[in-house]
Amino acid sequence: MLSLPSTVRVFVAVQPVDGRKGIDGPLVRSVLRNDPLDGSLYVFFSRRRDRARVLYFSHNGYWLLSKRLERGCFHLPWELADGPAAHAIESTQLQLILEGIDLRGAHHRPRWIPAPPPSPMPSSRA
C-alpha cells in the first residue's frame, strides 16, 4: 500500500498506454499534456488493465512504480471515451484502485470548503 499525502496531485491517463515505448517525461508531455517535473503522480494503465505504472519525478530522477496483476484487472471509475487526456483524482482514490476496489458506485459525501476571504473594500477618493 502506498502512503501518499492528501496534497499530492494525481493524473490518470484515460486511454491505455503501451509501456514498451518508454515511460518518462516525453510520454507525460505528449499523452497527458503536463509537465512531468511538477511533483505530480502520473498513472498509466495497459490496454487489458492488468498493469499499472505510476511515474514521479523527484529531485534528480524519475521514480517508476509498476504493478502487474496475476489475475483480474483494475477497475477505473470512468469509461474510456473521447474527452480529456487525463482524469485528476485524489491520492486515496489511487490507493483504492491499486488495491482492487471498484469505485464506480462510490459517492463522495459533501465536504466543508472554507469560504473565500472577503474582498477588500475599494477606497473612495473624492
MORA-V411187 format. One line per field, one symbol per residue. ss: DSSP state (H for helix, E for strand, C for the rest). psi: psi as a letter, one per 40 degrees, with the letter a starting at -180 (. if undefined). burial: 1 if it has 24 or more other C-alpha atoms within 12 Angstrom, else 0. Layout:
ss=???
psi=???
burial=???
This chain:
ss=CCCCCCCCCEEEECCCCCHHHCCCHHHHHHHHCCCCCCCCEEEEECCCCCEEEEEEEECCEEEEEEEECCCCCCCCCCCCCCCCCEEEECHHHHHHHHCCCCCCCCCCCCCCCCCCCCCCCCCCCC
psi=hihiieehhhhhhdiihheeehgadddddddefiheeeeihhhiiidefehihhhhhadeiihhhhhhhdiaiihieiihiiaidihhiiddddddddeehhedeihhihihhiiiiiiihhhhh.
burial=000000001111111110000011101100110101000111111100111111110000000000100000011101000000111111111110110100000000000000000000000000
